[in-house]
Amino acid sequence: MDNFFKKHSKKLNSIALILMLAIPFLLYSAAMHGLIFQVKILLVLMIGTMLYVLIKG
């Protein structure tokens, strides 16, 4: 798995940055429309993205 992260680190870092910028807006939109399931999914995705950045960033 470390080999995968080393090989694709540039792409993964770019994707993580884009996700960290986009998820809060999607989260706000889902919360305003009362979509509880989507809010939970987006929160899990945000937590995963932040953990990835903290560990591998």
C-alpha positions in Angstrom: 0.0 0.0 0.0 2.9 2.4 0.7 4.1 1.7 -2.8 0.8 2.9 -4.2 0.9 6.1 -2.1 4.4 6.8 -3.2 3.6 6.3 -6.9 0.4 8.4 -6.9 1.2 11.0 -4.2 0.9 14.0 -6.5 -2.5 13.0 -7.8 -3.8 12.0 -4.4 -2.6 15.3 -2.8 -4.4 17.3 -5.6 -7.6 15.3 -5.2 -7.4 15.8 -1.4 -7.0 19.5 -1.8 -10.0 19.7 -4.2 -12.1 17.6 -1.9 -11.2 19.8 1.1 -12.3 22.8 -0.8 -15.5 21.3 -2.3 -16.9 19.2 0.6 -17.9 22.1 2.9 -20.1 23.6 0.1 -21.7 20.3 -0.6 -22.2 19.7 3.1 -23.9 23.1 3.5 -26.2 22.4 0.6 -27.2 19.0 1.8 -27.8 20.4 5.3 -30.0 23.2 4.0 -32.1 20.7 2.1 -32.5 18.4 5.0 -30.7 15.4 3.4 -29.5 13.7 6.6 -28.0 10.6 4.8 -25.9 12.8 2.5 -24.8 14.9 5.4 -23.5 11.9 7.2 -21.7 10.5 4.1 -20.1 13.9 3.4 -19.0 14.2 7.0 -17.3 10.8 6.8 -15.7 11.8 3.5 -14.4 15.0 5.0 -13.0 13.2 8.0 -11.3 10.7 5.8 -9.8 13.4 3.6 -8.5 15.3 6.6 -7.0 12.2 8.1 -5.3 11.4 4.8 -3.8 14.9 4.7 -2.6 14.7 8.3 -1.0 11.3 7.9 0.3 11.4 4.3 0.4 15.2 3.6 
